[in-house]
Amino acid sequence: MIRYTLNCNKGHSFESWFADSGAYDKQVKRGLVSCPMCGSVKVEKAIMAPRLSSTAKKRKASVDAPAPAADSTPNNQPVAMMSPQEMEFRSKLKELREHITKNADDVGQKFPEEARKMHYGETEHRSIYGVASPDDAKALAEEGIEFHPIPILPDERN
């Protein structure tokens, strides 16, 4: 994702996110990018300073996680307005996660090993959850072992 600061032909400045620079170009060409203040579709990218950091760790963090807009809230916390349907969906995902964690055994890092044992009949089938690396998940899927990721909502990672 890439965040651009944009200016409309009437002097308003605003920010918008795009999958990449090509997505921005396509959307502007089709008139899909408009100023939120006046509705003008005559917009262009503003000059932006590159993001620089002093350590590789900071550089990785700036690439992995988009920074919230500077003026998002007084405490710089990202916010969103959700429709009633989105709030209900979010609530159902939380209920599903709680149900799984209450009614299954947490096997932690041993999830791939335990899933294989159950799949191949070495241990009795039961509900489990835990952690699997992307490589482990791929290997389990290739072996035909059925599993599903537990939904994680953004605020649960904070």
Rosetta blueprint (number, residue, H / E / L):
1 M L
2 I E
3 R E
4 Y E
5 T E
6 L E
7 N E
8 C E
9 N L
10 K L
11 G L
12 H L
13 S E
14 F E
15 E E
16 S E
17 W E
18 F E
19 A L
20 D L
21 S H
22 G H
23 A H
24 Y H
25 D H
26 K H
27 Q H
28 V H
29 K H
30 R L
31 G L
32 L L
33 V L
34 S L
35 C L
36 P L
37 M L
38 C L
39 G L
40 S L
41 V L
42 K L
43 V E
44 E E
45 K E
46 A L
47 I L
48 M L
49 A L
50 P L
51 R L
52 L L
53 S L
54 S L
55 T L
56 A H
57 K H
58 K H
59 R H
60 K H
61 A H
62 S H
63 V H
64 D H
65 A L
66 P L
67 A L
68 P L
69 A L
70 A L
71 D L
72 S L
73 T L
74 P L
75 N L
76 N L
77 Q L
78 P L
79 V L
80 A L
81 M L
82 M L
83 S L
84 P H
85 Q H
86 E H
87 M H
88 E H
89 F H
90 R H
91 S H
92 K H
93 L H
94 K H
95 E H
96 L H
97 R H
98 E H
99 H H
100 I H
101 T H
102 K H
103 N H
104 A L
105 D E
106 D E
107 V E
108 G E
109 Q L
110 K L
111 F H
112 P H
113 E H
114 E H
115 A H
116 R H
117 K H
118 M H
119 H H
120 Y L
121 G L
122 E L
123 T L
124 E L
125 H L
126 R L
127 S L
128 I E
129 Y E
130 G E
131 V L
132 A L
133 S L
134 P H
135 D H
136 D H
137 A H
138 K H
139 A H
140 L H
141 A H
142 E H
143 E L
144 G L
145 I L
146 E L
147 F L
148 H L
149 P L
150 I L
151 P L
152 I L
153 L L
154 P H
155 D H
156 E H
157 R H
158 N L
